[in-house]
Amino acid sequence: MQTLPKLNTNILGVNIRPEMQLLLCCASTKIDVAKTEEIKSLIQRADLDWQDVIGNAYKHGLMPLLYTNLNAIAPDIVPKNVLNQLRNIFYTNAQRSLMLTGELVQLLRLLQENEILAVPYKGPVLANLLYGNIGLRQFCDLDILVQQQDVLKFKNLLITRGYRPKIQLTEVEEINYLKDKSKHTYNFINDSKGIMVEIHWRITPRYTSAIEVKYIWENLHSSSLGGMEIYSFSAEDWLLLLTNHASRHRWEKLSWLADIAELLRQNTEINWEIVIQKANDFDCKRMLFLGLFLTRQLIGINLPIGVINKITNDHKVAKLASEICLDILNKTNTNHKFMQNTRYHIQVRERLHNKILYLELFWRWLIRDKSILLDE
């Protein structure tokens, strides 16, 4: 195994602040000796802005890992009030995660009883799979994949459990919504429980990924959650799904890189030939390479030399990574503008027809549908 050489900071175009350095050092379940010493050194800096650290940890979904690692490595060095604040946030998050997991298990049982094939996606399943502890990963809602013909059946079951649609649609609007290439979830809210459930019938909108949902249904694996057997994905498919999801949002959260790092650490025998072949088939190879490149630079992973060569041979990967790092590590970062997102999504796809597909989305937004590019 060989690792990609670290990017020169001039290529990255950003000097990482100590607050972000600390967060990146703690974005893992495995902290080596070198990172341990770096964490201790950063903690003792007089100019370290702890509220900036905490704010970014929450924003990037790394709060649980930050608290766990600081509490394990340097509980006597971290200011007491800061450690107490982190501890309170950690346990509040863990309690909500436990509640969400319980709700997910009940919903999956309900779907089984009604003979609806369902696959829990992200959230508790990913926390359990990658971290072995649902409290070590932040998630705020529940994502469940069903076949398109079962979406409305699932909707009716949710309504019986006190959920309401996030958007009100007529019957005709509902049919058109499910056919729309820009849509991939139908969202429902339980106000009394404070839970949102996202019913997926695609992994991402067709504009941002070409992963065929038929392929997903034909390649399910078994797993377990909360004492029940569930459907899940292979490590190879999880890698494609994680990089596609993060690419859709232009890699705005560091926790998505931490997920990739944990997946690869736990699956050292991953079949790279299958991963790269499938990524090529679905025109998401650059998304995959970009995710691996960013994860290596910011979190740290080992990769086979053959994979490294393929990544470095795609010269657009380093350029896109540099632009993304400027956004996610820059203190003055603002929300991405539509033009910036459009340019990214065109560059990250390699085939002309998929570039045109995203331009169609942007054109729809320009001429009539101002909500089409908003995340749901």
TACOR-V997447 format. One record per residue. N is the residue number from 1. OMEGA is omega in radians with two decimals (NA if undefined). D_FIRST is the distance of its C-alpha to the first C-alpha in whole Angstrom. Layout:
n=N omega=OMEGA d_first=D_FIRST
n=N omega=OMEGA d_first=D_FIRST
//
This chain:
n=1 omega=3.12 d_first=0
n=2 omega=3.14 d_first=4
n=3 omega=3.05 d_first=7
n=4 omega=3.08 d_first=10
n=5 omega=-3.14 d_first=13
n=6 omega=3.09 d_first=16
n=7 omega=3.00 d_first=19
n=8 omega=-3.11 d_first=22
n=9 omega=3.08 d_first=24
n=10 omega=3.09 d_first=27
n=11 omega=3.10 d_first=25
n=12 omega=3.13 d_first=25
n=13 omega=3.13 d_first=28
n=14 omega=3.00 d_first=28
n=15 omega=-3.04 d_first=29
n=16 omega=3.12 d_first=28
n=17 omega=-3.13 d_first=30
n=18 omega=3.12 d_first=30
n=19 omega=3.12 d_first=31
n=20 omega=3.07 d_first=28
n=21 omega=3.12 d_first=26
n=22 omega=-3.13 d_first=27
n=23 omega=3.13 d_first=26
n=24 omega=3.12 d_first=23
n=25 omega=-3.09 d_first=22
n=26 omega=-3.04 d_first=24
n=27 omega=-3.09 d_first=22
n=28 omega=3.04 d_first=20
n=29 omega=-3.14 d_first=21
n=30 omega=-3.12 d_first=18
n=31 omega=-3.13 d_first=19
n=32 omega=-3.07 d_first=18
n=33 omega=-3.11 d_first=20
n=34 omega=3.13 d_first=20
n=35 omega=3.10 d_first=21
n=36 omega=3.13 d_first=23
n=37 omega=3.12 d_first=25
n=38 omega=3.10 d_first=25
n=39 omega=-3.14 d_first=26
n=40 omega=3.14 d_first=29
n=41 omega=-3.13 d_first=30
n=42 omega=-3.13 d_first=30
n=43 omega=-3.05 d_first=32
n=44 omega=3.09 d_first=35
n=45 omega=-3.11 d_first=35
n=46 omega=-3.08 d_first=39
n=47 omega=-3.12 d_first=38
n=48 omega=3.13 d_first=36
n=49 omega=-3.04 d_first=37
n=50 omega=3.13 d_first=37
n=51 omega=3.03 d_first=39
n=52 omega=3.10 d_first=36
n=53 omega=-3.09 d_first=33
n=54 omega=3.14 d_first=35
n=55 omega=3.14 d_first=36
n=56 omega=3.10 d_first=33
n=57 omega=3.13 d_first=31
n=58 omega=-3.14 d_first=33
n=59 omega=-3.08 d_first=33
n=60 omega=3.08 d_first=29
n=61 omega=-3.07 d_first=29
n=62 omega=-3.12 d_first=28
n=63 omega=-3.13 d_first=31
n=64 omega=3.14 d_first=30
n=65 omega=3.12 d_first=27
n=66 omega=-3.12 d_first=28
n=67 omega=-3.09 d_first=31
n=68 omega=-3.10 d_first=29
n=69 omega=3.10 d_first=27
n=70 omega=-3.14 d_first=30
n=71 omega=-3.14 d_first=32
n=72 omega=-3.01 d_first=29
n=73 omega=-3.00 d_first=28
n=74 omega=-3.11 d_first=32
n=75 omega=-3.12 d_first=35
n=76 omega=-3.13 d_first=37
n=77 omega=3.11 d_first=36
n=78 omega=3.09 d_first=36
n=79 omega=-3.03 d_first=40
n=80 omega=-3.12 d_first=41
n=81 omega=3.11 d_first=43
n=82 omega=-3.14 d_first=39
n=83 omega=3.10 d_first=38
n=84 omega=3.12 d_first=41
n=85 omega=3.11 d_first=40
n=86 omega=-3.14 d_first=37
n=87 omega=-3.14 d_first=37
n=88 omega=3.12 d_first=40
n=89 omega=3.14 d_first=38
n=90 omega=-3.09 d_first=35
n=91 omega=3.05 d_first=38
n=92 omega=3.10 d_first=40
n=93 omega=-3.12 d_first=37
n=94 omega=3.12 d_first=36
n=95 omega=3.12 d_first=39
n=96 omega=3.12 d_first=39
n=97 omega=3.11 d_first=36
n=98 omega=3.11 d_first=38
n=99 omega=3.12 d_first=41
n=100 omega=3.12 d_first=39
n=101 omega=3.10 d_first=37
n=102 omega=3.11 d_first=40
n=103 omega=3.12 d_first=41
n=104 omega=-3.14 d_first=39
n=105 omega=3.12 d_first=39
n=106 omega=3.14 d_first=43
n=107 omega=3.12 d_first=42
n=108 omega=3.07 d_first=40
n=109 omega=3.12 d_first=43
n=110 omega=3.12 d_first=45
n=111 omega=3.09 d_first=43
n=112 omega=-3.13 d_first=43
n=113 omega=-3.13 d_first=47
n=114 omega=3.05 d_first=47
n=115 omega=3.06 d_first=45
n=116 omega=3.13 d_first=43
n=117 omega=-3.06 d_first=39
n=118 omega=3.11 d_first=37
n=119 omega=3.05 d_first=34
n=120 omega=-2.97 d_first=33
n=121 omega=-3.11 d_first=31
n=122 omega=3.06 d_first=29
n=123 omega=-3.07 d_first=31
n=124 omega=-3.11 d_first=31
n=125 omega=-3.13 d_first=29
n=126 omega=3.10 d_first=26
n=127 omega=3.14 d_first=27
n=128 omega=-3.09 d_first=27
n=129 omega=-3.01 d_first=24
n=130 omega=-3.02 d_first=22
n=131 omega=-3.14 d_first=23
n=132 omega=-3.07 d_first=26
n=133 omega=-3.07 d_first=29
n=134 omega=3.12 d_first=31
n=135 omega=-3.07 d_first=32
n=136 omega=3.11 d_first=28
n=137 omega=3.09 d_first=28
n=138 omega=2.96 d_first=31
n=139 omega=-2.99 d_first=33
n=140 omega=-3.14 d_first=36
n=141 omega=-3.11 d_first=37
n=142 omega=3.13 d_first=36
n=143 omega=-3.13 d_first=35
n=144 omega=3.14 d_first=36
n=145 omega=3.03 d_first=35
n=146 omega=3.08 d_first=38
n=147 omega=-3.00 d_first=39
n=148 omega=-3.11 d_first=42
n=149 omega=-3.13 d_first=45
n=150 omega=-3.08 d_first=44
n=151 omega=-3.08 d_first=44
n=152 omega=3.03 d_first=48
n=153 omega=3.11 d_first=48
n=154 omega=3.11 d_first=45
n=155 omega=-3.11 d_first=47
n=156 omega=3.09 d_first=51
n=157 omega=3.12 d_first=49
n=158 omega=3.13 d_first=48
n=159 omega=3.11 d_first=51
n=160 omega=3.12 d_first=53
n=161 omega=3.04 d_first=50
n=162 omega=3.10 d_first=52
n=163 omega=3.05 d_first=49
n=164 omega=3.10 d_first=50
n=165 omega=3.08 d_first=49
n=166 omega=3.05 d_first=47
n=167 omega=-3.13 d_first=49
n=168 omega=-3.12 d_first=52
n=169 omega=2.98 d_first=53
n=170 omega=-3.13 d_first=56
n=171 omega=3.13 d_first=55
n=172 omega=3.12 d_first=55
n=173 omega=3.14 d_first=52
n=174 omega=3.12 d_first=50
n=175 omega=3.14 d_first=50
n=176 omega=3.13 d_first=49
n=177 omega=-3.12 d_first=47
n=178 omega=3.12 d_first=45
n=179 omega=-3.03 d_first=45
n=180 omega=-3.12 d_first=44
n=181 omega=-3.13 d_first=40
n=182 omega=-3.09 d_first=40
n=183 omega=3.07 d_first=40
n=184 omega=3.09 d_first=38
n=185 omega=3.01 d_first=39
n=186 omega=-2.93 d_first=43
n=187 omega=-3.11 d_first=43
n=188 omega=-3.06 d_first=45
n=189 omega=2.97 d_first=46
n=190 omega=-3.03 d_first=48
n=191 omega=-3.10 d_first=50
n=192 omega=-3.14 d_first=51
n=193 omega=-3.10 d_first=47
n=194 omega=-3.08 d_first=46
n=195 omega=2.98 d_first=43
n=196 omega=3.06 d_first=42
n=197 omega=3.09 d_first=41
n=198 omega=3.05 d_first=39
n=199 omega=3.10 d_first=40
n=200 omega=2.89 d_first=37
n=201 omega=2.95 d_first=38
n=202 omega=3.09 d_first=35
n=203 omega=3.03 d_first=31
n=204 omega=3.04 d_first=32
n=205 omega=-3.13 d_first=35
n=206 omega=-3.12 d_first=35
n=207 omega=-3.03 d_first=35
n=208 omega=3.10 d_first=32
n=209 omega=3.14 d_first=30
n=210 omega=3.12 d_first=30
n=211 omega=-3.10 d_first=29
n=212 omega=-3.14 d_first=31
n=213 omega=3.08 d_first=33
n=214 omega=3.11 d_first=34
n=215 omega=-3.14 d_first=30
n=216 omega=-3.10 d_first=30
n=217 omega=-3.10 d_first=33
n=218 omega=-3.05 d_first=32
n=219 omega=3.13 d_first=28
n=220 omega=3.06 d_first=29
n=221 omega=3.12 d_first=28
n=222 omega=3.10 d_first=30
n=223 omega=3.12 d_first=29
n=224 omega=3.11 d_first=31
n=225 omega=3.09 d_first=33
n=226 omega=3.10 d_first=36
n=227 omega=3.13 d_first=37
n=228 omega=3.10 d_first=37
n=229 omega=-3.12 d_first=35
n=230 omega=3.02 d_first=33
n=231 omega=3.10 d_first=32
n=232 omega=-3.07 d_first=28
n=233 omega=3.03 d_first=25
n=234 omega=3.10 d_first=22
n=235 omega=3.14 d_first=19
n=236 omega=3.14 d_first=18
n=237 omega=3.07 d_first=22
n=238 omega=-3.13 d_first=21
n=239 omega=3.09 d_first=19
n=240 omega=-3.11 d_first=21
n=241 omega=-3.13 d_first=24
n=242 omega=-3.13 d_first=23
n=243 omega=3.09 d_first=22
n=244 omega=3.13 d_first=25
n=245 omega=-3.13 d_first=27
n=246 omega=3.12 d_first=26
n=247 omega=3.12 d_first=26
n=248 omega=-3.13 d_first=30
n=249 omega=3.11 d_first=30
n=250 omega=2.96 d_first=28
n=251 omega=-3.02 d_first=26
n=252 omega=3.13 d_first=29
n=253 omega=3.12 d_first=27
n=254 omega=-3.14 d_first=24
n=255 omega=3.12 d_first=24
n=256 omega=3.05 d_first=23
n=257 omega=3.09 d_first=20
n=258 omega=3.10 d_first=20
n=259 omega=3.14 d_first=20
n=260 omega=3.14 d_first=17
n=261 omega=-3.14 d_first=15
n=262 omega=3.12 d_first=17
n=263 omega=-3.11 d_first=17
n=264 omega=3.10 d_first=13
n=265 omega=-3.10 d_first=13
n=266 omega=-3.09 d_first=15
n=267 omega=-3.09 d_first=14
n=268 omega=-3.14 d_first=10
n=269 omega=-3.12 d_first=12
n=270 omega=-3.11 d_first=13
n=271 omega=-3.07 d_first=14
n=272 omega=3.13 d_first=13
n=273 omega=3.12 d_first=15
n=274 omega=-3.10 d_first=18
n=275 omega=-3.07 d_first=17
n=276 omega=3.11 d_first=17
n=277 omega=3.13 d_first=20
n=278 omega=3.10 d_first=22
n=279 omega=3.10 d_first=22
n=280 omega=3.13 d_first=23
n=281 omega=-3.06 d_first=26
n=282 omega=3.13 d_first=27
n=283 omega=3.05 d_first=26
n=284 omega=-3.11 d_first=24
n=285 omega=3.13 d_first=21
n=286 omega=3.06 d_first=21
n=287 omega=3.11 d_first=22
n=288 omega=-3.11 d_first=19
n=289 omega=3.12 d_first=17
n=290 omega=3.11 d_first=19
n=291 omega=3.12 d_first=18
n=292 omega=-3.13 d_first=15
n=293 omega=3.13 d_first=15
n=294 omega=-3.13 d_first=18
n=295 omega=3.10 d_first=16
n=296 omega=-3.07 d_first=13
n=297 omega=-3.00 d_first=16
n=298 omega=-3.12 d_first=19
n=299 omega=-3.13 d_first=17
n=300 omega=3.06 d_first=13
n=301 omega=3.02 d_first=10
n=302 omega=-3.14 d_first=7
n=303 omega=3.06 d_first=6
n=304 omega=-3.11 d_first=5
n=305 omega=3.13 d_first=6
n=306 omega=3.11 d_first=9
n=307 omega=3.11 d_first=10
n=308 omega=-3.13 d_first=10
n=309 omega=3.13 d_first=12
n=310 omega=3.14 d_first=14
n=311 omega=-3.09 d_first=15
n=312 omega=3.09 d_first=16
n=313 omega=3.07 d_first=18
n=314 omega=-3.00 d_first=20
n=315 omega=3.13 d_first=22
n=316 omega=-3.10 d_first=24
n=317 omega=-3.12 d_first=21
n=318 omega=3.14 d_first=21
n=319 omega=3.12 d_first=25
n=320 omega=3.13 d_first=25
n=321 omega=3.13 d_first=22
n=322 omega=3.14 d_first=25
n=323 omega=-3.13 d_first=28
n=324 omega=3.13 d_first=27
n=325 omega=3.09 d_first=26
n=326 omega=-3.12 d_first=29
n=327 omega=-2.98 d_first=31
n=328 omega=-3.13 d_first=29
n=329 omega=-3.08 d_first=28
n=330 omega=-3.08 d_first=32
n=331 omega=-3.11 d_first=35
n=332 omega=-3.11 d_first=37
n=333 omega=3.06 d_first=35
n=334 omega=3.14 d_first=38
n=335 omega=-3.12 d_first=37
n=336 omega=3.08 d_first=36
n=337 omega=-3.07 d_first=39
n=338 omega=-3.13 d_first=39
n=339 omega=3.12 d_first=39
n=340 omega=3.10 d_first=36
n=341 omega=-3.14 d_first=34
n=342 omega=3.13 d_first=36
n=343 omega=3.12 d_first=34
n=344 omega=-3.06 d_first=31
n=345 omega=3.06 d_first=31
n=346 omega=-3.11 d_first=32
n=347 omega=-3.06 d_first=29
n=348 omega=3.04 d_first=27
n=349 omega=-3.07 d_first=28
n=350 omega=-3.08 d_first=28
n=351 omega=-3.03 d_first=31
n=352 omega=-3.07 d_first=34
n=353 omega=3.09 d_first=36
n=354 omega=3.02 d_first=34
n=355 omega=3.12 d_first=34
n=356 omega=3.13 d_first=38
n=357 omega=3.12 d_first=38
n=358 omega=3.07 d_first=37
n=359 omega=3.08 d_first=40
n=360 omega=3.09 d_first=42
n=361 omega=-3.12 d_first=41
n=362 omega=3.11 d_first=42
n=363 omega=3.09 d_first=45
n=364 omega=3.13 d_first=46
n=365 omega=-3.09 d_first=45
n=366 omega=-2.97 d_first=47
n=367 omega=-3.05 d_first=50
n=368 omega=-2.95 d_first=51
n=369 omega=-3.05 d_first=48
n=370 omega=-3.14 d_first=47
n=371 omega=-2.94 d_first=46
n=372 omega=-3.13 d_first=43
n=373 omega=3.14 d_first=40
n=374 omega=3.10 d_first=41
n=375 omega=-3.13 d_first=38
n=376 omega=NA d_first=40
//
